[in-house]
Amino acid sequence: MEELLKNYQTVAEQHAIHWIKVGQTGDFPENAGACVKYNTKQIAVFHFTRTNSWYACQNLCPHKMEMVLSRGMTGDSQGIPKVACPLHKKTFSLEDGSNLNGEEYSIATYPVRIQEGNVYIGFAD
């Protein structure tokens, strides 16, 4: 299962080579997550309506190695948008993937663009 983690690497917006349309804005729940698939990756997509911000990260929990982050609770920690794994409640920044509990586990994040009501995620592969 550790091999799965190697499939996920954070992509900064300026390094995104491919922008993949993953749906329309209305296809995603407000203030919650949904999962999309890109090649062999499962990507969790979140829309925070209060700030009208969109985030994408790996759906794979790096601790329990289960595809569950899209079902996690969302919120913020001192202004940092976050998702909590539904299995163990470890929280991760949706901005940079860091573990907000101070542990080594982190997640890959991906840039999101909204254009003409469509949601695009940027990938480097």
N, C-alpha and C positions, 0 to 999 in steps of 0.2 A: 504493500500500500504506500510506502514511502516514495515509491517511484512516481505516484500520482502527483505529489507535490512539485516535482521537477517540471511538470507541464505548465505550472503557473508562475509567471514572472511579472512583476509590476511594469506597466508601460506608462511612461510620462507622455503627456499630450504631444509634445514636440517630436517624440519618437514613434508615434503611431504611423504605420505605413498603410494599413487597410482600415477603413471605416465601414463596419458591417451594420446594415439596417436590421434591427432586432424586433421592430414593431412600431406601432403608433403610440403616442403618449397615453391614449385612452385604454390601451391594452394592459397597462400596469396599474396595480393598486396604489392608492394614495397612502403615504406614510407606512408603507410595508414593502416587502420584497416579492420578487418573482424570479424564476430561473429561466435562462435561455441557454441554448447550446451553440457553440462555435467549434467546429471540427470535433476534437475529443474533449474540449473543455466545457464544463458547466459554469455559467457566470450568473451571479446574483445581481439583480438590478433593483435599485431603490429610488423612490421619488419622495422627497421631503417637501410637502406642499407649503408649509409655513415659510420656507425660504425659496421655494420653487427650484430646489437643487436636485440634481440627479447624480447617482453614484453607481459604480459597478465594481465588483470584486469576485474573487473565486468563490464558488459555492461550497468548496471543500473545507471543512473544519480541519485545521492543521493538528489539532490535539486528538480528536476522536476519529479522524479520517473518514468522516461521513459527509455526504452531500446535503447539508442542512442549513447553511447560513442564510439562504433566501427566506427561510421560515423563522429567522431570529427576530427578536424584538429590536426595534430601532429607537433612537433617541439621540441625546447629545450628552457629552461629558465636558463641562466647562467650555461649551461652545464648539466642541469637536463632534461632528456627526459620527454616530457609531452604530454597530450592530452587535447584539449579544447572541452567542451560539445558543440554540434552544436545548442543547444537550448538557452543557456544563456552565452556561452563563458567563463565559469568558468574553470580554468585550474587545472589539477591534475598531480602530479608526477607519472610516470610509474614505478619508482623505489620503492617508499614506499607508494604511494597512497595519500600523503598529498595534501591538497588544497594549491596551489601556490598563491592564492589570499588572504591568511591569514584568511580564514573563517573556521568554524567548520566542514563543510562537508568534508569527505574524501572518498576514494574508497578502496576496497580490491584489492590486487595484488597477483599474483601467479607466481611461478618460471616456466621458460621455458627451455627446453633442445632440442638441435638439434642433432639427431643421424642418420647417414646414410641417410640424406636427409629428415628425418621425423621430425615433430614438436610434442613435448610432453609437456603437462602442468601437473604440480604437484598439487595434492590435498591432504588434510588431512582427508577426509571423504570417 
